[in-house]
Amino acid sequence: MADHEHFTIEEIETALRASGGFLSGASKKLGCCYQTIINYAKKHPELQAIRDEIDEAQLDFSESKLLAQIKDGNITAIIFHLKCKGKKRGYIEKYEYENPNRLDTDGYEDAIKEATKRAFDDKK
């Protein structure tokens, strides 16, 4: 990036705050490309700190809305909250992976063992 910057840190900050921290929105407000905002944030750590601050404020807002839904008895919100925050208490979903190539051997274990034993015995 050139030594001379087209925008001030304050202009970038204002655009970031006005766009809710979204880089594309900030770039539109300033009439520049998305990469310009990224370059400024890389060169000026205080801009990344502002983005982080905006993200945290948005998370706080979202969590407050979620908690309001929980207080209203919204079962979906309750389950979501338990899955996210209640893991240490056992509120997790167990995902099982099924291999579509796996042979179903239920009921055939003894036959497979016997056939395997015979195959090895025949080679002796």
C-alpha positions, 0 to 999 in steps of 0.5 A: 500500500502506498505511504499516502492513505486516502482515508483517515482512521476516523473515516474508516471507523465511522464507516465500519460502525455505520455498517455494523462492522461489515467490510463490504458495507464500509467499503460502499460507504467510502466508495472504495473496494473491500480490500482497501478496508482489509488493508487499513485494518492490517496496517492499523490494529486499532481498526481491527479492535473496533471490528472486534468491539462491534462483533462483541456488541452484536453478539451481546445483542443477539444473546439478549434476544435469545434470552428473551425468547428463553424467558418466553418459553420458546422451546427452540431457543431453550434447546439451542441455548442448552446445546451451545452453553450446556455442553459441560452438563451433557446437553450435546447431540451425538452425531453418528457416522454410518459408513455406506460401504460397511458390510452388514454382518449382523447375524453372520459373525459366526459364519464369517469367523468360521469361513475365515478360520477355514481359509487360514487352515486351508493355507497351512 
